[in-house]
Amino acid sequence: MEPLKKLVVRVGSNKKAVSITRLVDVLAGLQETVFSIGDFLQTKKVRTGGNYPDSIRDTCELHIMNVRKGSVVVELQVPEPEQKTLAQVSTGEQALGVFSNMTKDIGTKKYVQMMENTVPDPLSRRRILERFRDVIPPNPNDFVEFSGDSEQKRQLKVEDRKKIEDILPKLESKDSKAFIGRLMELKASKQSNFQLDTADGIKRGKYSPKCLQFFKQNFNNLVKIKGVHKTSGLLMINENCLMEPMKNYPLAEFKLKGKPVLLHKPLQIDINFDDGENIFSEDTLGLLVVGKTFEECNKRLEEQISLLWKEYVEPDDTNFTSGAKELRKKLISMVK
């Protein structure tokens, strides 16, 4: 794997000008991916929370060296370490080299093998790939293009994003499973117990002592936890498992006439807890539900979206107001 100092990124669209929001999303996602790779190269494990250490930020932070006209073209570079011999390669250069490799041959057996060799830990591998996937635009008209030192340009589109999603299950432990929900009922002991209120019901598990700080800090909050799912139903968590606080609950699908309808991009649901009840809300569609459990709220949320679909998408829109037509358009654009 060749280390890399510079990476040229082109963010463009076939039909419209590139928005600042899209540019920021790409650059922020790219930076987060490079941080994750560098962190793994140094520690060989998943970071369970908190900020990246200075040793990662000092070598893996990307600097904008040049911006060109047209489709937005940005030249990025990792910093030179203060003390470095000619033979030394910084963590940032290694991480950028890994990232560059990740933009080639996506979806092939060669790609899967490369990721397994570069990031042997399944959870670290998934986290890095998920962050890389989010750099690739979900809109069919948009693209992002990468090239390193004397490398050919690689233009990535929504088809490549789908390839990443398709290979993610192949790159993780068969027993590994992730859940999002409210962390509840902690019991401290040598192998401590916890409960997670999720859209699929209450999940019970055990966590190792090294995870205690994360569980204490996030008790009663929304979290994403990924660990080994035993045949007994218990979710086993240790310090190498994915554990992260969540700001919103990502709703990826809803049911229509009993069949799941997938969304292009998960709806980001705001979650509040008040007086023993969960409050789910989403402003763009005007959604609001209240329930005792996540499972109950998730079901009511899907029912609300299904009702909106039946009222605004299925009928003819000839007599709709402009507001109703706009909502109809928004609903249709959400689904795959």
SERO-4910 file (N, C-alpha, C, O; in steps of 0.05 Angstrom, whole numbers):
BEGIN
 pado doro    nc1    nc2    nc3   cac1   cac2   cac3    cc1    cc2    cc3    oc1    oc2    oc3
  Met    A     17    -24      0      0      0      0     18     25      0     33     30     19
  Glu    A     16     41    -22     33     64    -25     22     87     -7     -1     94     -9
  Pro    A     40     99      9     31    123     24     27    146      5     36    146    -18
  Leu    A     12    166     14      4    188     -3      4    214     13     -5    215     35
  Lys    A     15    235      1     16    261     15     -7    279      6    -18    294     22
  Lys    A    -14    278    -20    -34    296    -31    -57    280    -44    -53    258    -55
  Leu    A    -81    292    -43   -104    280    -57   -120    303    -69   -127    322    -56
  Val    A   -126    300    -95   -143    319   -108   -172    309   -109   -177    287   -118
  Val    A   -190    326   -100   -219    318    -98   -235    337   -116   -233    361   -113
  Arg    A   -251    326   -133   -269    341   -150   -298    334   -143   -305    311   -145
  Val    A   -313    354   -135   -341    350   -128   -358    363   -150   -356    387   -154
  Gly    A   -374    347   -164   -389    358   -186   -417    347   -190   -425    329   -175
  Ser    A   -431    357   -210   -458    347   -216   -462    350   -246   -451    368   -259
  Asn    A   -478    332   -258   -483    333   -286   -506    352   -293   -510    358   -317
  Lys    A   -521    361   -273   -545    377   -279   -546    403   -264   -562    421   -272
  Lys    A   -530    407   -243   -533    432   -228   -507    440   -216   -488    424   -215
  Ala    A   -506    465   -206   -482    474   -192   -479    459   -165   -499    450   -154
  Val    A   -455    457   -156   -449    443   -131   -455    462   -108   -445    484   -107
  Ser    A   -472    453    -89   -479    469    -66   -456    468    -45   -441    449    -44
  Ile    A   -455    489    -29   -436    490     -7   -441    466     12   -422    454     23
  Thr    A   -466    460     17   -473    438     35   -461    412     25   -450    396     41
  Arg    A   -463    407     -1   -453    382    -12   -422    381    -10   -411    360     -3
  Leu    A   -409    404    -16   -380    405    -14   -371    400     15   -352    385     19
  Val    A   -384    413     34   -377    409     62   -381    380     71   -365    369     85
  Asp    A   -403    367     62   -409    339     68   -386    321     58   -377    303     73
  Val    A   -377    326     34   -356    309     22   -330    312     37   -317    293     45
  Leu    A   -322    337     42   -296    342     55   -297    333     84   -277    322     94
  Ala    A   -319    338     98   -322    328    126   -321    298    127   -308    286    145
  Gly    A   -335    285    109   -336    256    108   -308    244    102   -300    224    114
  Leu    A   -294    257     83   -267    249     76   -249    251    100   -233    233    105
  Gln    A   -250    274    114   -233    278    137   -238    258    159   -220    247    171
  Glu    A   -264    252    164   -271    233    185   -261    205    177   -253    190    195
  Thr    A   -263    198    152   -253    172    143   -223    169    147   -213    149    156
  Val    A   -208    190    139   -179    190    142   -171    189    172   -153    175    179
  Phe    A   -185    204    189   -181    202    218   -185    173    228   -168    163    243
  Ser    A   -207    161    219   -213    133    228   -191    114    219   -183     96    234
  Ile    A   -182    117    194   -161     99    184   -135    103    200   -123     83    209
  Gly    A   -127    128    204   -103    134    219   -105    124    247    -85    113    258
  Asp    A   -128    127    260   -132    118    287   -129     87    289   -116     77    307
  Phe    A   -140     73    269   -137     44    269   -108     36    265    -98     17    277
  Leu    A    -94     49    246    -66     43    241    -49     46    266    -29     31    269
  Gln    A    -56     65    283    -40     69    307    -48     50    330    -31     40    344
  Thr    A    -75     45    333    -84     31    357    -93      3    352    -95    -14    370
  Lys    A   -100     -4    326   -110    -31    318   -136    -38    332   -142    -62    337
  Lys    A   -153    -18    339   -178    -24    351   -198     -1    345   -191     20    336
  Val    A   -224     -6    351   -245     13    347   -245     33    370   -243     26    393
  Arg    A   -248     59    363   -250     80    383   -279     79    393   -298     81    377
  Thr    A   -283     77    419   -310     75    430   -323    101    438   -345    101    449
  Gly    A   -310    123    433   -321    149    440   -300    170    444   -276    163    445
  Gly    A   -308    194    447   -289    216    452   -276    226    427   -282    217    405
  Asn    A   -257    245    430   -243    257    408   -219    241    399   -208    226    415
  Tyr    A   -211    245    375   -186    233    366   -162    246    380   -163    271    384
  Pro    A   -142    231    388   -119    243    402   -103    262    384   -105    261    359
  Asp    A    -86    279    396    -70    298    381    -51    284    361    -45    294    340
  Ser    A    -42    259    369    -24    245    351    -37    238    324    -23    236    304
  Ile    A    -64    235    324    -79    230    299    -84    257    285    -80    259    261
  Arg    A    -94    276    300   -101    302    288    -76    316    276    -78    328    255
  Asp    A    -53    313    289    -29    326    280    -19    315    253     -7    329    237
  Thr    A    -24    289    248    -13    277    224    -34    271    203    -28    268    179
  Cys    A    -60    270    210    -81    262    191   -100    285    184   -118    281    167
  Glu    A    -97    308    196   -115    330    189   -108    340    161    -85    346    155
  Leu    A   -128    341    144   -125    349    116   -125    379    113   -143    393    124
  His    A   -106    390     98   -104    419     94   -111    425     65   -102    411     47
  Ile    A   -127    446     60   -134    455     33   -110    471     22   -103    492     33
  Met    A    -98    461      0    -75    474    -12    -83    491    -36    -69    509    -43
  Asn    A   -105    483    -49   -112    497    -74   -142    491    -80   -151    469    -75
  Val    A   -156    511    -91   -184    507    -99   -186    518   -128   -178    541   -133
  Arg    A   -197    502   -146   -198    510   -174   -227    514   -183   -246    505   -170
  Lys    A   -231    529   -205   -257    536   -215   -270    512   -229   -258    491   -233
  Gly    A   -296    516   -237   -311    495   -251   -326    479   -230   -335    489   -210
  Ser    A   -328    452   -234   -336    435   -212   -315    440   -191   -291    444   -197
  Val    A   -323    440   -166   -305    448   -145   -282    427   -142   -287    403   -137
  Val    A   -258    436   -147   -234    418   -145   -217    428   -122   -208    451   -122
  Val    A   -212    410   -103   -197    418    -79   -173    400    -76   -175    376    -78
  Glu    A   -150    412    -73   -125    397    -68   -120    396    -38   -117    417    -25
  Leu    A   -118    372    -28   -115    367      1    -88    355      7    -77    340    -10
  Gln    A    -77    361     30    -51    350     37    -49    345     67    -59    361     83
  Val    A    -37    323     75    -32    318    104     -7    334    111     10    339     95
  Pro    A     -5    343    137     18    359    145     44    344    147     43    319    150
  Glu    A     66    358    144     92    346    148     98    345    178     96    366    191
  Pro    A    105    322    190    113    321    218    137    339    224    154    343    206
  Glu    A    138    350    248    160    369    255    187    355    254    207    366    245
  Gln    A    187    330    263    213    315    263    208    289    246    193    271    255
  Lys    A    221    288    223    218    265    206    242    261    188    252    280    176
  Thr    A    252    236    186    274    231    168    262    225    140    238    221    137
  Leu    A    279    224    120    270    219     93    257    191     90    239    187     74
  Ala    A    266    172    106    256    145    104    230    141    119    216    121    114
  Gln    A    222    159    136    198    156    152    173    163    137    173    182    120
  Val    A    152    149    142    126    155    131    106    160    154    104    144    172
  Ser    A     93    183    153     75    191    175     49    174    174     42    163    153
  Thr    A     35    174    197      9    160    198    -10    173    178    -26    159    165
  Gly    A     -9    199    175    -27    213    156    -22    204    128    -41    200    113
  Glu    A      3    201    120     10    192     93      0    164     88    -10    157     67
  Gln    A      3    147    109     -7    119    107    -37    119    104    -48    105     87
  Ala    A    -51    135    121    -80    136    120    -91    146     94   -110    136     83
  Leu    A    -78    167     83    -87    177     57    -82    157     35    -97    155     16
  Gly    A    -60    142     37    -55    120     18    -76     99     19    -85     89     -2
  Val    A    -85     91     43   -106     72     47   -132     82     34   -146     68     20
  Phe    A   -138    108     40   -162    120     30   -162    119     -1   -182    112    -14
  Ser    A   -140    126    -13   -137    126    -42   -143     98    -53   -156     95    -73
  Asn    A   -132     77    -40   -137     50    -48   -167     42    -46   -177     27    -62
  Met    A   -180     54    -27   -209     48    -23   -226     59    -45   -249     51    -48
  Thr    A   -215     78    -61   -231     89    -84   -228     72   -109   -239     79   -130
  Lys    A   -212     51   -108   -206     35   -132   -220      7   -131   -221     -5   -109
  Asp    A   -229     -3   -153   -240    -30   -155   -262    -36   -135   -263    -59   -125
  Ile    A   -279    -17   -129   -300    -20   -109   -318    -43   -117   -327    -45   -140
  Gly    A   -324    -60    -98   -343    -82   -102   -332   -108   -112   -346   -128   -114
  Thr    A   -306   -108   -119   -293   -133   -129   -282   -150   -107   -280   -141    -84
  Lys    A   -276   -175   -113   -263   -193    -94   -236   -182    -85   -229   -184    -61
  Lys    A   -222   -169   -103   -197   -156    -97   -201   -135    -76   -184   -132    -58
  Tyr    A   -222   -120    -78   -228    -98    -59   -234   -109    -31   -224    -99    -11
  Val    A   -250   -130    -30   -257   -143     -5   -231   -153      9   -227   -149     33
  Gln    A   -214   -167     -7   -189   -177      4   -171   -155     14   -158   -158     35
  Met    A   -170   -133     -1   -153   -110      7   -163    -98     33   -146    -92     50
  Met    A   -189    -96     37   -199    -85     62   -194   -104     85   -188    -95    107
  Glu    A   -197   -130     81   -192   -149    102   -163   -149    111   -157   -152    134
  Asn    A   -145   -146     91   -116   -145     98   -108   -119    111    -91   -119    129
  Thr    A   -120    -97    102   -112    -71    113   -123    -66    140   -110    -55    158
  Val    A   -149    -73    144   -162    -69    170   -174    -96    179   -197   -101    174
  Pro    A   -157   -112    193   -166   -139    200   -190   -140    219   -206   -159    219
  Asp    A   -193   -119    236   -215   -119    256   -241   -113    242   -244    -92    229
  Pro    A   -262   -131    243   -287   -127    229   -302   -102    235   -312    -89    217
  Leu    A   -303    -94    261   -318    -71    269   -304    -45    260   -318    -26    251
  Ser    A   -278    -44    261   -263    -21    251   -267    -19    221   -271      3    210
  Arg    A   -266    -41    208   -269    -42    179   -296    -31    171   -298    -15    152
  Arg    A   -317    -39    184   -344    -30    178   -347      0    183   -358     14    166
  Arg    A   -336      9    205   -338     38    212   -325     55    190   -336     75    182
  Ile    A   -301     47    182   -286     62    162   -301     62    135   -303     82    122
  Leu    A   -312     39    128   -327     37    102   -353     52    103   -361     64     83
  Glu    A   -366     53    126   -391     68    128   -385     98    124   -401    112    111
  Arg    A   -363    107    136   -356    135    133   -348    141    104   -354    163     93
  Phe    A   -334    123     91   -326    126     63   -351    127     45   -353    143     27
  Arg    A   -370    109     51   -395    108     35   -409    135     36   -420    143     15
  Asp    A   -409    148     59   -423    173     61   -410    196     47   -422    218     43
  Val    A   -385    192     38   -371    212     21   -383    212     -7   -383    232    -21
  Ile    A   -392    188    -16   -403    185    -43   -431    196    -44   -448    188    -27
  Pro    A   -438    213    -64   -464    225    -64   -487    205    -69   -484    187    -85
  Pro    A   -510    209    -55   -533    191    -59   -550    199    -84   -566    183    -93
  Asn    A   -546    223    -94   -561    233   -117   -549    222   -143   -524    225   -147
  Pro    A   -565    211   -161   -554    199   -186   -540    219   -204   -523    211   -220
  Asn    A   -546    245   -202   -534    265   -219   -507    276   -208   -492    289   -223
  Asp    A   -501    269   -184   -476    280   -171   -454    260   -172   -458    236   -175
  Phe    A   -429    270   -169   -406    252   -168   -384    265   -152   -384    289   -147
  Val    A   -365    249   -143   -341    258   -130   -317    244   -143   -319    220   -148
  Glu    A   -296    258   -148   -273    247   -163   -248    249   -147   -243    270   -134
  Phe    A   -231    229   -147   -206    229   -131   -182    222   -149   -185    206   -168
  Ser    A   -160    234   -143   -135    227   -155   -112    234   -137   -112    256   -125
  Gly    A    -92    217   -135    -68    222   -119    -45    230   -136    -48    237   -159
  Asp    A    -20    228   -125      4    234   -139      6    216   -164      9    192   -162
  Ser    A      5    229   -188      9    215   -214    -10    191   -217     -4    172   -231
  Glu    A    -34    192   -204    -53    171   -206    -75    178   -226    -80    202   -231
  Gln    A    -88    158   -237   -111    163   -254   -135    172   -237   -137    165   -214
  Lys    A   -152    188   -249   -175    198   -234   -196    176   -231   -201    160   -250
  Arg    A   -209    175   -208   -231    156   -203   -256    171   -196   -257    185   -176
  Gln    A   -276    170   -213   -301    184   -209   -321    164   -196   -327    143   -207
  Leu    A   -331    172   -173   -350    154   -158   -378    166   -158   -381    190   -154
  Lys    A   -398    149   -163   -426    158   -164   -443    140   -145   -432    124   -130
  Val    A   -469    144   -147   -487    130   -129   -484     99   -133   -489     84   -114
  Glu    A   -477     90   -157   -473     61   -161   -451     50   -144   -453     28   -134
  Asp    A   -430     66   -139   -408     58   -122   -416     58    -93   -407     41    -77
  Arg    A   -433     77    -86   -444     77    -59   -459     51    -53   -457     40    -31
  Lys    A   -475     43    -73   -490     18    -70   -472     -6    -68   -477    -25    -53
  Lys    A   -449     -6    -83   -430    -28    -81   -419    -30    -53   -415    -52    -42
  Ile    A   -413     -7    -41   -402     -7    -13   -423    -20      6   -416    -36     22
  Glu    A   -448    -11      3   -470    -22     20   -472    -52     16   -478    -67     35
  Asp    A   -468    -62     -9   -471    -90    -14   -449   -107     -2   -454   -130      6
  Ile    A   -425    -96      0   -403   -112     10   -399   -110     40   -384   -125     52
  Leu    A   -413    -90     53   -410    -87     82   -416   -112     98   -400   -119    115
  Pro    A   -438   -127     91   -443   -152    106   -421   -173    103   -417   -189    121
  Lys    A   -407   -173     80   -386   -193     75   -361   -188     91   -344   -205     94
  Leu    A   -359   -163    101   -334   -155    115   -336   -155    145   -319   -143    158
  Glu    A   -357   -166    156   -359   -166    185   -364   -194    196   -370   -212    181
  Ser    A   -360   -197    222   -364   -222    235   -393   -231    231   -411   -215    233
  Lys    A   -397   -257    227   -424   -268    222   -442   -264    247   -466   -261    244
  Asp    A   -430   -264    270   -445   -261    295   -449   -232    303   -462   -226    323
  Ser    A   -438   -213    288   -439   -185    295   -466   -173    287   -476   -178    266
  Lys    A   -477   -156    305   -502   -143    300   -504   -117    314   -494   -114    337
  Ala    A   -515    -97    300   -517    -70    312   -546    -63    319   -565    -71    305
  Phe    A   -550    -48    340   -576    -39    349   -574     -9    356   -554      0    367
  Ile    A   -596      5    351   -598     33    359   -622     35    378   -644     25    372
  Gly    A   -618     48    401   -640     51    420   -632     67    444   -610     77    446
  Arg    A   -650     68    463   -645     82    488   -632     63    509   -643     41    514
  Leu    A   -609     70    519   -595     54    538   -609     56    565   -613     77    576
  Met    A   -615     32    576   -630     32    602   -621      9    619   -608    -10    609
  Glu    A   -628     10    644   -623    -11    664   -594    -21    664   -588    -42    653
  Leu    A   -577     -6    678   -549    -15    681   -546    -29    708   -557    -20    728
  Lys    A   -531    -50    708   -524    -64    733   -494    -69    733   -484    -83    716
  Ala    A   -480    -58    753   -451    -61    754   -443    -87    768   -452    -92    790
  Ser    A   -426   -102    755   -415   -126    767   -390   -133    750   -382   -117    733
  Lys    A   -378   -157    754   -355   -164    738   -361   -164    709   -345   -154    693
  Gln    A   -384   -175    701   -394   -174    673   -421   -161    674   -441   -174    678
  Ser    A   -422   -134    671   -446   -118    677   -468   -122    656   -463   -127    633
  Asn    A   -493   -119    665   -516   -123    648   -527    -96    639   -524    -76    653
  Phe    A   -540    -96    616   -554    -72    606   -578    -80    590   -580   -103    581
  Gln    A   -596    -61    586   -619    -65    568   -619    -41    548   -612    -19    555
  Leu    A   -628    -47    524   -630    -27    503   -658    -28    491   -667    -49    481
  Asp    A   -672     -5    493   -699     -3    483   -697      4    453   -690     26    446
  Thr    A   -703    -15    435   -699    -11    406   -725    -14    391   -746    -22    403
  Ala    A   -725     -8    365   -748    -11    348   -757    -41    345   -779    -46    338
  Asp    A   -738    -59    352   -744    -88    351   -750    -99    378   -749   -124    382
  Gly    A   -756    -82    398   -761    -91    425   -737    -87    443   -717    -75    436
  Ile    A   -740    -97    468   -719    -94    488   -696   -114    482   -702   -138    480
  Lys    A   -672   -105    480   -648   -122    476   -632   -122    502   -626   -101    513
  Arg    A   -624   -146    511   -609   -148    535   -580   -157    529   -575   -171    509
  Gly    A   -562   -148    545   -534   -155    540   -516   -152    564   -525   -144    586
  Lys    A   -491   -158    560   -470   -155    580   -446   -140    569   -440   -143    545
  Tyr    A   -434   -123    586   -411   -107    576   -388   -111    595   -391   -116    619
  Ser    A   -364   -110    585   -340   -113    601   -333    -88    617   -343    -67    610
  Pro    A   -318    -91    639   -311    -67    656   -300    -43    641   -305    -21    649
  Lys    A   -285    -48    620   -272    -26    605   -293     -9    591   -286     13    581
  Cys    A   -317    -19    588   -338     -4    574   -356     13    594   -374     27    585
  Leu    A   -350     10    620   -367     22    640   -371     52    636   -393     62    639
  Gln    A   -349     67    630   -351     95    627   -371    104    605   -387    122    609
  Phe    A   -370     90    582   -388     96    560   -417     91    570   -434    108    564
  Phe    A   -422     69    583   -449     63    591   -460     82    613   -483     90    612
  Lys    A   -442     91    631   -450    111    651   -457    138    638   -477    150    644
  Gln    A   -439    146    620   -443    173    607   -467    174    589   -479    195    586
  Asn    A   -476    151    578   -498    151    559   -523    138    569   -541    132    554
  Phe    A   -524    133    596   -548    120    607   -572    137    601   -572    162    605
  Asn    A   -594    124    592   -619    137    586   -618    154    560   -637    168    554
  Asn    A   -596    152    545   -593    167    520   -594    148    496   -594    124    498
  Leu    A   -596    161    472   -597    146    447   -568    138    439   -550    154    438
  Val    A   -564    112    434   -538    102    427   -540     81    404   -561     70    399
  Lys    A   -517     76    392   -514     54    373   -493     35    384   -471     44    390
  Ile    A   -500     10    387   -483    -10    398   -481    -34    380   -502    -44    370
  Lys    A   -457    -43    375   -454    -66    358   -435    -86    371   -413    -79    379
  Gly    A   -444   -111    374   -428   -131    387   -435   -159    378   -449   -162    358
  Val    A   -426   -178    392   -432   -206    385   -460   -214    396   -465   -212    420
  His    A   -477   -223    377   -505   -230    385   -506   -260    389   -505   -275    369
  Lys    A   -508   -269    413   -508   -297    420   -534   -310    413   -555   -297    410
  Thr    A   -534   -337    410   -558   -352    404   -579   -349    427   -603   -352    422
  Ser    A   -569   -343    451   -587   -339    474   -602   -312    472   -621   -307    487
  Gly    A   -594   -295    453   -606   -269    450   -590   -246    463   -596   -223    458
  Leu    A   -570   -253    479   -554   -233    493   -535   -220    473   -524   -233    455
  Leu    A   -531   -194    477   -512   -179    461   -487   -174    479   -488   -161    499
  Met    A   -464   -186    470   -440   -184    486   -422   -161    476   -416   -159    452
  Ile    A   -415   -143    494   -400   -119    487   -373   -118    502   -373   -121    526
  Asn    A   -351   -113    487   -326   -108    500   -314    -82    489   -327    -69    472
  Glu    A   -290    -75    498   -278    -49    490   -273    -46    460   -268    -24    451
  Asn    A   -272    -68    445   -267    -67    417   -292    -65    400   -291    -63    375
  Cys    A   -315    -65    413   -341    -63    398   -348    -34    392   -338    -16    404
  Leu    A   -365    -31    372   -375     -5    365   -395      5    385   -415     -8    391
  Met    A   -389     28    397   -407     41    416   -406     71    411   -385     83    414
  Glu    A   -428     83    404   -428    112    399   -454    125    406   -475    113    400
  Pro    A   -454    149    417   -478    163    422   -490    173    396   -475    179    377
  Met    A   -517    175    394   -530    184    370   -546    209    376   -559    211    397
  Lys    A   -545    228    357   -561    252    360   -589    248    351   -608    260    362
  Asn    A   -593    232    330   -619    226    319   -623    197    313   -603    182    312
  Tyr    A   -647    188    310   -654    161    303   -658    159    273   -677    171    263
  Pro    A   -641    144    258   -644    142    229   -666    122    221   -662     98    223
  Leu    A   -688    132    211   -709    114    201   -704    108    172   -706    126    155
  Ala    A   -698     83    165   -690     75    138   -712     65    121   -709     63     96
  Glu    A   -735     58    133   -757     47    117   -784     50    131   -784     55    155
  Phe    A   -805     47    116   -832     45    129   -848     24    114   -840     16     92
  Lys    A   -870     15    125   -886     -6    112   -910      6     98   -924     24    109
  Leu    A   -915     -3     74   -938      5     59   -953    -20     49   -941    -36     34
  Lys    A   -977    -23     59   -993    -47     53   -978    -73     61   -979    -93     47
  Gly    A   -964    -71     83   -950    -94     94   -923    -99     82   -909   -117     91
  Lys    A   -914    -83     62   -888    -87     49   -869    -65     56   -878    -41     57
  Pro    A   -844    -71     61   -825    -50     68   -818    -32     44   -814    -42     22
  Val    A   -817     -6     49   -810     14     28   -784     27     38   -783     40     59
  Leu    A   -762     24     23   -736     34     31   -733     63     23   -743     72      2
  Leu    A   -720     79     40   -715    107     35   -688    111     22   -669     97     29
  His    A   -685    131      5   -659    137     -7   -639    144     15   -616    136     15
  Lys    A   -649    160     34   -632    170     56   -649    168     81   -671    178     81
  Pro    A   -639    156    103   -655    154    127   -665    181    137   -651    201    137
  Leu    A   -690    181    146   -701    205    159   -689    208    186   -688    188    202
  Gln    A   -679    231    193   -666    236    219   -688    244    239   -697    267    239
  Ile    A   -695    226    256   -717    230    275   -705    241    301   -687    230    313
  Asp    A   -717    264    310   -709    275    336   -722    259    359   -746    252    357
  Ile    A   -706    252    379   -716    236    401   -714    251    427   -693    263    434
  Asn    A   -736    252    442   -736    263    469   -749    244    488   -766    228    481
  Phe    A   -740    245    513   -751    227    534   -763    245    556   -749    262    567
  Asp    A   -788    241    562   -801    258    582   -821    242    598   -840    231    587
  Asp    A   -817    242    624   -836    229    642   -842    200    634   -865    191    634
  Gly    A   -821    185    627   -824    157    621   -833    151    593   -839    128    587
  Glu    A   -836    171    576   -846    167    549   -825    177    528   -811    196    533
  Asn    A   -825    163    505   -809    171    483   -825    189    465   -848    184    459
  Ile    A   -812    211    455   -825    230    437   -808    230    411   -786    240    411
  Phe    A   -820    220    389   -807    220    363   -818    243    346   -843    246    345
  Ser    A   -801    259    333   -811    281    316   -793    285    292   -769    279    294
  Glu    A   -804    295    271   -789    301    246   -803    324    233   -827    322    226
  Asp    A   -789    346    229   -802    371    220   -809    372    191   -830    383    184
  Thr    A   -793    361    173   -798    364    144   -825    352    136   -838    361    117
  Leu    A   -833    330    149   -859    317    143   -880    323    164   -902    314    162
  Gly    A   -872    337    185   -890    343    207   -898    319    223   -922    316    231
  Leu    A   -879    301    229   -885    277    243   -882    281    273   -864    295    282
  Leu    A   -900    269    289   -898    270    318   -913    246    330   -937    243    326
  Val    A   -898    230    345   -911    207    359   -900    205    387   -878    213    393
  Val    A   -916    193    405   -908    189    433   -915    160    440   -935    150    432
  Gly    A   -897    148    455   -901    120    464   -883    112    486   -863    125    492
  Lys    A   -891     91    500   -875     81    522   -849     68    514   -829     69    528
  Thr    A   -849     55    490   -825     41    481   -817     50    453   -833     62    438
  Phe    A   -792     44    445   -783     50    418   -798     35    398   -805     46    376
  Glu    A   -805     10    404   -819     -7    385   -847      6    379   -855      7    356
  Glu    A   -860     15    399   -886     28    396   -884     54    380   -900     58    362
  Cys    A   -864     70    386   -861     96    371   -853     91    342   -863    105    324
  Asn    A   -836     72    338   -827     66    310   -851     57    293   -854     65    270
  Lys    A   -868     40    305   -892     30    291   -911     53    284   -921     55    262
  Arg    A   -915     71    303   -933     94    299   -921    114    278   -936    126    262
  Leu    A   -895    116    279   -881    133    259   -885    123    231   -891    138    213
  Glu    A   -881     97    227   -886     84    201   -915     87    192   -920     91    169
  Glu    A   -933     85    211   -961     88    205   -968    116    195   -983    120    177
  Gln    A   -955    136    208   -960    164    200   -949    169    171   -963    182    155
  Ile    A   -925    158    165   -914    162    138   -931    147    118   -936    157     96
  Ser    A   -940    123    125   -958    108    107   -984    123    101   -994    123     79
  Leu    A   -995    136    122  -1019    151    119  -1015    175    100  -1032    181     83
  Leu    A   -992    189    104   -985    211     86   -983    202     57   -992    216     38
  Trp    A   -971    178     53   -968    167     26   -995    162     13  -1000    169    -10
  Lys    A  -1013    150     29  -1040    144     18  -1056    169     12  -1072    170     -7
  Glu    A  -1051    191     28  -1067    215     24  -1055    233      2  -1070    247    -11
  Tyr    A  -1029    233     -1  -1016    253    -19  -1003    241    -44   -999    255    -64
  Val    A   -997    215    -44   -983    203    -67  -1001    186    -84  -1001    188   -108
  Glu    A  -1018    169    -71  -1035    151    -86  -1057    165   -102  -1062    156   -125
  Pro    A  -1070    186    -92  -1092    199   -107  -1080    216   -130  -1057    224   -129
  Asp    A  -1097    223   -149  -1090    243   -170  -1087    270   -156  -1103    277   -139
  Asp    A  -1067    286   -165  -1061    311   -151  -1073    335   -165  -1065    358   -160
  Thr    A  -1092    331   -183  -1103    353   -199  -1115    375   -181  -1110    399   -186
  Asn    A  -1129    368   -161  -1142    387   -144  -1126    394   -118  -1136    406   -100
  Phe    A  -1101    385   -117  -1084    391    -94  -1076    420    -93  -1073    433   -114
  Thr    A  -1073    431    -69  -1061    457    -66  -1031    456    -72  -1020    434    -74
  Ser    A  -1018    479    -75   -990    479    -80   -974    466    -58   -954    453    -62
  Gly    A   -983    470    -33   -970    458    -10   -972    428    -10   -953    414     -4
  Ala    A   -996    418    -18  -1000    389    -19   -983    377    -41   -973    355    -38
  Lys    A   -981    391    -64   -965    381    -86   -935    380    -79   -921    361    -86
  Glu    A   -926    400    -63   -899    400    -54   -893    377    -35   -872    364    -37
  Leu    A   -912    371    -17   -909    348      1   -909    322    -14   -893    304     -8
  Arg    A   -926    320    -34   -927    296    -51   -900    291    -65   -890    269    -65
  Lys    A   -889    312    -76   -863    311    -89   -841    302    -70   -824    287    -77
  Lys    A   -842    313    -46   -822    307    -26   -823    277    -18   -803    264    -15
  Leu    A   -847    267    -14   -851    239     -7   -841    220    -29   -827    200    -23
  Ile    A   -847    226    -54   -839    209    -76   -808    209    -78   -796    188    -83
  Ser    A   -796    232    -74   -767    234    -77   -752    220    -54   -728    214    -57
  Met    A   -766    214    -32   -753    201    -10   -748    171    -14   -729    160     -3
  Val    A   -765    158    -30   -763    129    -32   -746    120    -55   -743    134    -74
  Lys    A   -735     95    -52   -718     84    -73   -736     73    -96   -725     63   -115
***
